[in-house]
Structures are given as structure tokens and as C-alpha cells.
């Protein structure tokens, strides 16, 4: 069962997770202990760091993530498992579907959108043979300081979302042992459509054909060649 450590305000839940991993700790009943203890048996690590606000939340490419009160900000520490970012995106999207009538979409590789506006983002980092999966979800914010591409579930539904209920469902889906890439495909934005991929600030266009079993994007270029991309920026073809 995943242990949850709650904070009011932190700089970054991912940074707290990194500090925990550096000392190789885990939790039992909410108590932090050395990961090797007693007779030296190695204990599994599954920990959730949760905060009401972040003062220095970050996304991919070191972009700032506005982490004001009303959102859900967490980092999950988990031993390395396949597709952590897509797994987190799926967990967020599925939770939104369960609690609302909204139809979220996943923008590969790490965003969740509602009506083409960003409602959640994921930042996965690796440390000490573990993943730190940072997740930010806009639950009950009512404005975003003129950030036009952002939205919240409350803005979209007009209803206040119960944070604890959302978290419980999200974590249950994140921990699913039967997670497969097929669960992602139904949510993928741009799948089968023309896209422009930004690679090292250079744009390349093609058709978003699929995602591979390892989570890579498969792009069919104008030449017909299928190109496998690990991590890029995807936007509509103009």
C-alpha cells in the first residue's frame, strides 16, 4: 500500500522525493526508516509526497508549473517500472472520467488536456534506480493569471472536486499491475493526424501513427519513413 506524506507548502514535491531517495528511506505506517534496517532486508519503496501548494513547481524543459492552492500536487516514488509518465497520465485521465462527464485527452508524452486546454502535467525523473513521478492536476482553481492554455476541472464542470477522493482513485489506477500501452491509445490527442514535432528547436512534420510498446512516438514522415521519437513537443499541423 502506498504511504502518503502531506505538506501544506513546499518548494517542490519532486525535490522532497529526491532528498528521501538520497538517504534511501521508506515508510511504514507513516514513519520514515532506513531502507536497509534490522537484519538488512531491502524494503520496497512506494511513497507519495503531497502538497497543497508549491513555490517552485516545474514541468519538462524546466518550465514553471503554477502550483497555487486548489490544485493537486504530488510526487510518487516508485521502483523503476515501464512507462511511468504515460501511466500517470492515464491515471489522471481515468480519474477525471470517473468523477465527471468530461472526456480528457493525453498529449504525448506527459500532458492531460480538456477541450485542448492543459489540466494536468507529469514530470518524471530518475534517481537511485527509482522513478520520481511528479503530477500536477488543476482541480479547483478559478483562474490562472491570464494563462490562456490552462484550465481546471472546476472551471470545466462548475463543480468543486474532492481532493482526497480524486487522489485515492488516481493512486489506485497508477498502481494497477495490468497497465498496458493499449489503455493509453484511446486517450491520445493527435493520433492518426498530421503533427509538427519540435526536435532540438527544429520542426519536422508527419503523421502521428502510434506509440510503441516502450512509449516512443512513431512518426511517419513525408518520405514514408517511420521515425521513432523518445521525447518531443507535439502540436497541431498548421
N, C-alpha and C positions, 0 to 999 in steps of 0.2 A: 504494500500500500504506500502511496506517495505521501511523504511528510511535507507539511506546509509551514513556512516561516513567514510571518506577516510583519510588515513595516508600514509606518504612516508615510514618511517622505524619505526617499533615498536619492543618491546621485544617479545610480543605475542598478537595476536588479542583476544585470549581467556581471557588473563589477563585483557585487557581493558574491555571486556564484563563483567567480574566479578566485576570490580570496578563500572561499571554503575549499575549493579544489586544491589550492596550493598547499593547504595543511592536511589534505587527504582525510576529510572528515565525513561522517554520515550522521544520520539522526535516528534515534529510537524513542518513540513517544515524545518527540519534540526536543529531546536532549541531544546536544552535539557531543560526539565522542570521536576519538581517533579511529580512522578506518581500519587500522590493524590494532587490535586490542585483545585483552585477555590471553588466550592461547595463540594469538597471532592469526586467527582465521580472517580471511578477507571478506568484508561485508559488501553486499550490493549497494549501489548508490542510486537513489531515486528521490530527488529533493526538489521542492518548488519554493522559490523565493517570490513573494507577493508584496506589492506596494500600492498605496493609494495614489501617490504622485512620484514622479521622477524629475529631478532638476537638470539632468543631463542625459536623457534618453537618446539612443542612437539607432539608426537604421543602417542599411547597406550603404557602402561608399561614404561612411562617416556622416551621413545626413542626420540632422537633428530630428528627433521624434517628439512632437509636442505631447507632453505627458501630464496634462492637467487633471485635477480632481474630477471624477466622474467616469474615468476610463478604467480598464483592467490592464495592469502591467505586471508581468510575471516572467520568471526565468526558470526553466526546467533543466535540472542537471540529470543527465541520463548516460549510462554507459553506451558506447557507440552502437548505433542501430541504423539500418538503412533509411535514407530519405527523411531526415529529421525535419527539414523546413517544410517539405510538402506534407508530411504527416501532421505538422502543426497547423498548416493552412487548412487541411481537410477537417481537423478537429474544430477549428473556429467556424468554418463554413457550415458544417453539420450542426453545430450547436445553434447557430443563427436560424437554420431551417427548423429545428425542433421547437424553438421558443417563439418564432414569429412566422408570418406568412411570406417573408422576404425570400428572394432567390439569389443568394450570394454567388459570386464567381471568383475563381482563383486566377490571378495574373502571375504566370510563371516568372520567377521561381519562388516568390515569397510574400505576395500581397493578396489580400481578400478585398473585393470590391462589391459595392451595392449600387446599382444604376450608374456604373462607370465612375463612382467616387470611392476613394480608399476608406475602408472601415477598420482594417487591421493590417499589421505588418509583422514579419518574423525576421529575426537576426540570429543565425546560428553560428556559434564559434566553437573551436575545438581546443581542449586543454587536458593534458594528463590522460590521454586515451578516453576522454569523455566528451560529450557534446553539451554545450550550454545553449539552450533553445529559448531565446528571448522573444516574447509575444506581447504585442500591444494591441488592445481592442478598444475602439471608441464605443462605449456603451451609452452613457447618459449625458455627454457634453451637449451643450445647446448652441455653441458657436466655436469657430476655430480661427479667430483673429484674421478674417479675410482670406484664409487658405481655401480657395475655391474647390480644390480637388479632394477635400476631406469631408467626411460625413460621420454620423454616429447612428447607432441603431435607434436611439430615441428620436432623432431628427426624422428618420425614415418611417417610423411607426407611430410616433406621437405618444409612446408609452415608456414608462420607466422600467429599466431592466434590472432584475435582482442579480447583483454581482455574485453572491455566493452560489446561487443556482446555476448561473452561466459557467462559473469556474468548475463546479462539480461535473457538469456534463462535458465540458471541454476536456478535462483531465481524463475522464472515462474513455473518451474517443481517442485521445492521444496515446493511451496505454493499451489500446487494442492490439492483440497479438496476431490478428488475421488481416492487418493492414496490407493492402496491395496497391500497385500503381493504377489498377482499374478503378479504384474508388475516386481517384483524382480526375480522371478524364471527363466525367460528366460535368465538372465544375469549371473546366479550363476555358478561360477567355481567349479568343483569337484562334482556337483550334480549327484547322482547315481553312483559315483565312490568310490573306496577304498581310504581312507584317514587315516592319523595318526593325532590324536588330542593330543596336549600337554596340560595337566591339572596339574597346580602346578608343572611343570617340569617333570611330569610323562607322558609317552606316552601311548596312547590307540588307537588301530586301529579298523576300522569298515567301514561300507558303509554310506556315506552321503546321507540319504534318502530324506530329505526335510527340510524346515524350517517351524516352527509352526506359528500360527497367531500372537503370541507375539514376533516373530523374533528369537526364540531359534532354535538351530541346532538339528535335530533329527538324531542320530547316531545309526545304527543297529550293535550291537556288534557281535562277532563270535558266541556267545551263542544264538543269535536270539533276545535278549532283545533290546528294543528301549530305548535309553538313551537320555534325553533332556538336552542340554547344553546351558547355558546362554551366556558364552563368553569364547572363547578358541582360540588357534592358530591352523590353519589348513594348512597342507602341503601334497604334494603327497605321497602316499604309495610307499615305495622303496622296 
